[in-house]
Amino acid sequence: MRWTIGHILTVAIGVLMVVVFALAFFWVPPAKEFAEWYGNGHIAKIIFVHVPLAIVSFIGFIAAAGFGVAYLVTKKAQWDDLSYASIEVGWLFAVLATATGAYFSKLAWGEWWSWDPRQTTMLLVLLTYSAYLLVRGAIEDPERKAAVSAAYAVLGAVASVFLYWVVPYLPTVQAASAHPSGIIARGGLDFHYRLVVRLSLLAFLLLFVQLVRTKSATLRLERAKMQIALRETEA
């Protein structure tokens, strides 16, 4: 069998995921500060999924903006494919990050949704890109769809930077938030957690790349089929 980039990515993702979950279950100890704050040190292990999902979703939205700019400059459909695929996969990761955050909220505070500033900003990001998917789906003309989507991707990235990295760090917002990011920021998690989070981040980043490659390839095939069908109709 000839190994392709897709094969290599798939194997790397599989190995990393197995390593991450094995370390999480059998090597990483309960987090002391989480035990003090929330009464259960094991719930800290949710960061092995939640944090990488949130970070990679943001990376996806920024990448989508870059691909969107490339489309606006070149008008090449391949850039639109990559931009759309990046947002679709990034949106999925953001949904999963929100779900895992809600699960942590239930374990730590006894309720699925507490309107913590971190939860709220992630919800706003989800709504922003849900609107993108609705707007894109409502436009039939391919060129107009690609142009509007590219412009939206750029504006969405600006909103994402603001919601991910500005709002949560405002002093008034930090004071109102019970999010455990403060524990993480001041080094409250030991070497075990830092290592596994980095491995997990790499695994989810590679998974993102693989999913975007697959989605963009599917879009190219669909466009090729439509072009063939159109030529046959004209003939």
N, C-alpha and C positions, 0 to 999 in steps of 0.2 A: 504494500500500500504506500502510495506517495503521500507524505505528510504535507498538509497545507497550513496556512496561518490559522484557519478555522479549527483544524484538528489540534494544533498546538495550544490554542486558547482554551479549547474545551477541556483538554487534559489538565492544563495548568489551573483552571478554575475548579475542576473536580478535586484535585489534590489539595489545593489551598483550603477549600471549604471543609474537606474532611479533617485537615490539620487544625483549622480554627475551632471546629465544634468539638474535636477530641480534646484539645487543650482547654477549652472552656469548661467542659464537663469533668475532666479528670486531673487537671493541673492547676487551674486558676483558683485561688482560695477566695472565700467571701471577703468583700471589701469592708474594712473596719469602719470607715466613716459612714458608709451606707447603713451599716448595722446600727450605728449610733443615731443617725438621722431618721431612718425609716423602719428600724427594727428587724431588718433582714439584709444581710450582706450579700446574699446571692443575687438579689435583683439587680445589682450593678452589672451583671453579666449581659443584660439586655443591650448594653452599649456596643457589644460586639456586632450587633445587627443594626441597631437604631442609628448610631453615629455614622457608620459608613454609608448607609442608605441616604441619610440626609446630605452628607458631603457630596456623594457622587451625583445625587439629583441636581445639586447646585452646579457641579461641573458640567453636567449635561445641558443645563439651560444656558450656561455661558458658551459652551461649544456650539449650541444651536444658533446663538446670535452671531458667532463668527462665521458659520456656514451661511447664515442668512445674508450677511454682508457680502460674502463671496458670490452668492447668487445675484444680488442687486448689481454687483459690478460686472459679472460675466454673463448673466442670464442663462447659465448652464444648469440643466435640470438636476444633475448629479448633486449639486450643492443644496438644492431644495430638498432632495431625498434625504440627505444627511441631516439637514436642519430639522425636518419633520420627524425623522426617526429619533434624533437626540431628544426632542421634546416629548415624544410619546414614551420613550423608555424612562426619561427623567421624571415624567409625571407619574409613571408606575412606581418608581422608587420613592417618590415623595408620598404617594398614597401609603406605601408600606412603612415608611418612616413615621407617618402620622399614626398608623395603626399600632405600631410598636410603642410609640410614645403614649398612646391612650392606654395600652396594656400596663406600661410602667406606672401611669397615673392611677390606675385601679389598684395596683399592688402597693404603691407608696401612700396614696391619699384616700383610697377607698372609693373613688369615683372615676369613671372612664374619661370624663372631660371636665376640667376645672377652669377653663378659660385662662390658663396661665399664659403670659405674653408669648412664650416660645410656641405653645400650641396654636395660639391665635395667628401668629405670623406665618407659621407653616400652612395653616388653613387658607390664609390669604394668597399664598403662593399657589396652592392647589386650585383655588378659584380662578386665579389669573391664567393658568395654563389650561384649565378646563374650558375657559372662554376661548382660548386659542383653538382648541380642538373643535369647538362648535362653529367658530367663525370659518375655519378652514373647510369644514364639512359642508358649509352652506354655500360656498362659491363653486360654481361649475366650471367656468373657464379656467383651464390649466395655468395659463400664464398669469392671469390676474390672481388666481389662488396662490401661486408661488410668490408673487410680489407682495401681496398683502401679508402672507405668512412670514416672509422674511422680515418685513418691517415690524410686525408684531413680535417676532422673536427678539429683535434688538431692544424694543421697548420693554419687553418682558424681562430681559436680562438686567436692565437698569432697576426695575422694580425688585427683582430677586436679590440683587446686591443690597438694596436698601432694607429689604425684609429679613434677609439672612444675617447680614453682618453689621447693620447700623442700628436698627430699632432695638434688637435684644441687648445691645451694649449701652444704651442710653441710661444714665444714672437712675432716673425715675422708674424706668422699666425694670432694671436689675433689682431695684429695691422691692418691687411688687412681685417678683418672680420667685417661685420655690423650686425652679428647675435645678437639677444637680450639676449644671455646668460649672458652678462655682467650685465644687469639690474637685472636678476634673482640672479646672484652670490652675488651681493652687497646688497641684501635684498630689492630691489626696488618694490617687490610685497608684498602686505600686508597679514594679517592672512587669509583672505577669500581665496586667491589664494593658499597659502601653504596648507591649510586644504583640499581643493577640489583636488589639484594635488595628495596629498597622498591617498585620497579615490579612485581617478581614477587609480592610480598606482596599488593599491590593486585589483581593479576590473579587470584591464587588465592582471595582473599577474595570477589571478584565471582563467581568460578566456584562457590564454596560457596553463595553466596546464590541463584544461578540453579538449582543442583541441588536445594537445599532447596525452592525455589518449585515446581519441577517435581514433586518427590516428594510434597509436601503436596497439590498439585492432584490428583495421581493417587489419593491416599488419599481425598480428598473424592469423587471420581468413583466409586471402588469402594464407598464407603459409600452413596452415592445409589443405585447399582445394586442393592445389597442391600436397601435400604429399599423400592424399587419392587418387587423380586421378592417381598418379604415381604407387601406390600399385595396383590399379585396372588394370592398363595397364600391369604391370609385371605379374599379376595373369592370 
